[in-house]
Amino acid sequence: MSRSLRYCYNEVAPFSALVIVQFTEVGVNILFKEATNKGLSYYVFIFYSFAISTLILLIPLPFIYLRSIGLPSFNFSLLCKVFSLGFLVFSAQLCGYKGIEYSSPSLASAVSNLLPAFIFILAVFFRMEKVNLRSSSTQSKIMGSVTSIAGALVVIFYKGPTILNAASPSQPPSLDSLLVSSQRNWILGGSLLAVAYILMSIWYILLTHVIKLYPSEFIVTFLCNFCATIIAVPVCFLAEANLGAWKLKPDIALVAVIYSAFFSTIISTIIQTWSLHMKGPVYVSIFKPLSIAIAAAMSVIFLGESLYLGSVVGAVILCIGFYAVIWGKSKEELIEDDENLTLSNLRFQSNSMDPLLQR
């Protein structure tokens, strides 16, 4: 593989894919909120999302499995870890979507900024990230993470003057109007969202470990969704006893469920699993704050909201933070490549010298 192709595969592809993931997650949050406002039960939403995604993944599974010759076999320990992944992602979605139902997608995007910090702490604790405070790459990753979170918070909490007026007079409620809603629901929603992102942080770390033991993103994604579906059956059916709520009509509810099942539960999970395998949990999590900038842009383009100075300033700060983290990760990888090349050369020289020494 040439150097340019290797760069595209190792750097450009993960970056582009993870940006797309943030678009899909913003979209599913907006669709979910709109669907629940029109009567969709969030237990029904979660169950159908996992069940439909599992059925879709089941179709190509035999072909993927047959081509994945050489993969290690499943043992009890690995199956327990995969089941734990399913439990974590189900619990995280249960808390997360309930938190959005009590509050708003705006608060969900704000709380998601905690994810990079949670994952960085866990990654350091489990020695998945190298921390050398004297190293410029480590300093760049730390400063980039903090800068990205700061940029996202600027978008949320600083409005500023209007740069571009909306064409449509009807706008969704702003953060100020949301904050004057029921304080009890707002605090409860924020607490549930915080729990959801703590669970997702653990899910990222465990998934990184599992994908190293069983390096097949598609199979791991299927098993994770299958386990989540098994857990969802008793929980969701007991929680939502109204049989009429399980009938989906061809409206926004059906669109939200199908969109979530295909783009969020399948595509996003496969991309994030592959990116975790390629780049590690900290790199993947640092893209979370980007959802704030994407939500602001989508609101201007599709919802007719006005563009404010705070959104532009926050987006610029986010870009600086992204560049710093990516630069730090790239520098670490270059150093590791140089070390591996040097070690390989030393081994080759040692093997070449052995016959001469034996003489």
Secondary structure as GFF3:
##gff-version 3
##sequence-region A 1 359
A	DSSP	alpha_helix	3	7	.	.	.	ID=ss1
A	DSSP	pi_helix	8	12	.	.	.	ID=ss2
A	DSSP	alpha_helix	13	37	.	.	.	ID=ss3
A	DSSP	alpha_helix	42	58	.	.	.	ID=ss4
A	DSSP	alpha_helix	61	67	.	.	.	ID=ss5
A	DSSP	alpha_helix	76	102	.	.	.	ID=ss6
A	DSSP	alpha_helix	105	111	.	.	.	ID=ss7
A	DSSP	alpha_helix	114	125	.	.	.	ID=ss8
A	DSSP	alpha_helix	136	157	.	.	.	ID=ss9
A	DSSP	beta_strand	162	164	.	.	.	ID=ss10
A	DSSP	alpha_helix	175	179	.	.	.	ID=ss11
A	DSSP	alpha_helix	183	213	.	.	.	ID=ss12
A	DSSP	alpha_helix	217	239	.	.	.	ID=ss13
A	DSSP	three_ten_helix	243	246	.	.	.	ID=ss14
A	DSSP	alpha_helix	252	259	.	.	.	ID=ss15
A	DSSP	pi_helix	260	268	.	.	.	ID=ss16
A	DSSP	alpha_helix	269	279	.	.	.	ID=ss17
A	DSSP	alpha_helix	281	285	.	.	.	ID=ss18
A	DSSP	alpha_helix	290	302	.	.	.	ID=ss19
A	DSSP	beta_strand	307	308	.	.	.	ID=ss20
A	DSSP	alpha_helix	309	358	.	.	.	ID=ss21
###
